[in-house]
Every structure is written in structure tokens, then in C-alpha cells.
Amino acid sequence: MYPELKLFIAGEWRTTRRDMAVINPATEQELGRLPCADISDLDDALAAAEQGLRVWSATSPRERCDTILRAAALLRERQEEIAQSITLEHGKPLEQARLEVIRGAEFFEWDAGEAMRTYGRVIPAARGQKFSVHHLPIGVVAAFSPWNFPVSQPARKIGGALASGCSIILKAAEETPAGAVHIARAFVDAGLPAGVLNLVFGNPAEISSHLIPHPAVRLVAFTGSTPVGRHLTTLASENMTSVLMELGGHAPVIVCEDTDVQAAATSGAIRKMRNAGQVCTSPTRFFVHDAIFDEFTETFVAKAAKTVVGNGMDAGVEMGPLANDRRVPALTALVEDAVAKGATLATGGARHGNKGYFFQPTVLVNVPDDARIMQEEPFGPIAVINRVATLDDAIAAANSVPYGLAGYAFTNRADYIDRMIDEVEVGNLSINTLEASMPETPFGGVKSSGYGREGGSEGLDNYMTIKHVWHSAKIV
Ligand code: NAD
């Protein structure tokens, strides 16, 4: 069920002398050994990507589109096999893993279509003079994808790069490598030329500090935490290399007094626990109007406490483990800090069981502003529910963090929605739904949540550069 793990460089699968264990977070058992790239592997990947860029940037958009669509179709065909390896390495419920495979395919399908629509423009000029604007592939992309979505996160980066005519070296997450291996297999079978897609694993700091300063690399695309994003951006600045940064979030949810309280609380509790809260758009800070606070909190806590936690392979499980062992003490410390500062722990708050990296669905109520969790993204199954008296207070609280990725609200009042569109500082605002993005909508953050957009008609912008051409019919 779990694939053999290898690096993929210059169209060849390869093993290495060094390797590391990949652990099933639900059982703590070893799933396989992951080869780790050394400097010579990275140099080979750079040389392959330079060659791949020459071939792929000269390939017509139609052919690029067709190749990506063939790979997406193979992911759909192999949905069950891929979903099983996602659940084994990441822990999420199998049904959610199946949906993730389809979402990955949808990202590729969207980007494939966009390959055909990277229009330039003609600017009016004097007779005998022509001004035109061309969108060209930016160059070799060095991409780094995280462990929370083993297929859909690599799909965002690979789709953007390949649709734009770039080649890519992807360092996928060491905790969850099989998703990216399955994607690379699909592209091999779809006929992608050698060197266009290269896949490496290993020591993240060693890999990023070798790849990013290389002059052939023209874009660094990263999804992960803000501190790491800041570090990679600093490395990129040496060569003025572009960056696409999808970083942390700490999503506020403004719950207004006119909403359907039961529906909002139930939806909030379900969505908070999805992927064990390990989602950059996860709804975390609930600011609830005074008039409905008690009913909302009671319903939310009851629903969250009933979440079925267990091995994602088991039927009926709603929430799996955290993806790695370091997250368990990190979340415990956030809860302890909040309680010490005066928050009420309404449910959960600790490790679940004594095998696997499980954490209890957790709700903290009336959390003071000086608690760490009010500023730090928990990236786990922890919700904060705080009382607000007015929309002004709710918007001020929503904006009081350095992050600005997703934000949500439950209300039907047009005047409230109008204010939120103007005033809530996020890249993605959703009203009466806790979904934040689709392949066809632009996704990304403001403030410390990053820079650039993935998906939507903006999704290829970061992967392309703009060239203005001035053609004079005669020498002037
Ligand atoms: P971390 O900060 O150690 O690592 C975050 C990611 O960056 C990982 O995928 C890691 O492999 C990678 N990374 C770390 N150092 C790197 C380096 N020098 N060069 C290249 N890549 C590097 O945190 P973690 O414990 O793995 O995850 C916890 C935090 O990461 C969360 O609090 C969350 O903010 C963030 N995160 C965000 C997303 C997202 O979708 N935005 C996904 C995963 C993790």
C-alpha cells in the first residue's frame, strides 16, 4: 500500500547513501525509508532543471496543457491507492484523503487550462512602431511543500510551474513524501520530458541553502511557517530571486447576533477539527456576539467533544493524529499558557491516548489577549471562543494578529458584510461558509501570511516574467 520512496532527478529514480524513517503518526511504526539528497544530488537536480527548462519553455502551451491533464487523469484513476498512502503517512481519515487526491487533480486541471490563457497585450503606438507585452516562464523554480496536504500542496506548486513553462525542483515534506512520489509517477506516465520535474528530500535547511542561491533558480515557492518563509526570502534576496510565500494564518471567525446559532456553531466545530486543525485557513479565533455567546459556545463545545478521534484507516473516524511528534508538546504548551493566564478549558487540552501523535479536540473560552494562542497559530485542533459586544470590537480583534490569510463571518446583514469586505485584513474572506478557496479562486495572504497568489486567473503570475517588446519597422 505504501510506495517505495526515491528521489526523482533528470527523469530517473534514485536512492542515496543517507536515508531517514517515515513514521505512521497513528501507530508510530516505520512505513519506509526516505533517501536524503546530498550536495551532488542537488547539483544534478539543478543541471537537470536547467536542461528541462530549455525543453519545456519551448513546448507549446497546448502540449503543456495536455500533459498536465493526462497526469491529473492518472491521479483520479489511482485515487484509492494514493489516498491510502496519504492516510498512512499523514493520519487523516481515508475519506478526506480521497477528497484530497481529487482536489490535487482539480488544481492541475485548472492550471492546465490557464497555460492556454497567459495572454500578453498590444499597446497603441505610432505607425511603424509596435509595443507588445509578453508573459514568459520565469525560469527554474525551487519549491518547498509542507506535510499537511501531501498531494494538494505539491500539486499547487508543480501545476503553477509546469503550466507556465517552468521547470521545477520540489522538496516535498519529509514526513509525507509519498504524495509527491505518486505525482511524479503520474507525470512520468503522462510523458513529461526528463528534467522538467525533479523531486528531492533530505535536510530542509541544507537543501534550501544550496538551491536558493543558485543563479538558475528564479522563483522560490514555499508553503509553511512564517519564520521559515522569512528565512527563505532572505536567502532569495541575495540574487533578487522572486518569492511566492504561502505562510501561516490565524483565521478569525466573526459570529454576529443575527446568525443561525446552531448551524454556525456546528459548522465551526466540524471545520475546526478537519485535518486535525493543521490547515493554514483553519478557523481558530471565534469572536461571538454577546447576545448569542452562551448558546454558541455550548453547542460548539458539545459538537467538538464528540469528534471521533482515531486511526484514519478506521471507519467512522473524523479526526486523525497530528502529523509529527513535535506538535504534541507545542499544542500542550499553548493550552497550558492560556489556562495559566485565565482562559477556561471547556474540553480537551491534552494528548489523546498513549500511542500515536493524537491530540484531543480542544476548546478554550474567554481567552485573555496576552495568552500566546491569541497571537500564535496553533496549527492543531484548538479553538478559541471569545465574547464581543460590537462589530467594531470583532473587527479590531480579527485584525490584532500579524497574520492575514483567511477570515470568516456568520451573518446575513448587508451592512456588516460591506464593512468586513473593506476592513478585515485577510487575503480570503468567506461569509456563511468556512471554505476558503477553490482552484478557480486566488488564494494567498496579506501581512505576515505571505506574498503572491495560487489559483485563480492570478495563479500563474508569480511563475512568469513580463517582457516588453518595442519593434520599430525602421532604424530610428
Ligand atoms: P517548521 O517551521 O519547522 O517547518 C514548516 C515547514 O517548513 C516544514 O514543511 C519544513 O520541512 C519546512 N522547513 C523548515 N525549515 C526549512 C528550511 N530551512 N528550508 C526549507 N524548508 C524548511 O514547522 P513545523 O513544526 O513543520 O510545522 C509547524 C508550523 O508550520 C505551523 O505552526 C504552521 O504555521 C506551519 N505550517 C504551515 C503550513 C501551511 O499550509 N501554511 C503547512 C505546514 C506547516
Residues whose N, C-alpha, C, O or C-beta is under 5 A from the ligand:
A	BS01	NAD	F144 S145 P146 W147 N148 A173 P204 A205 S208 T223 G224 S225 V228 E246 L247 G248 C280 E377 F379
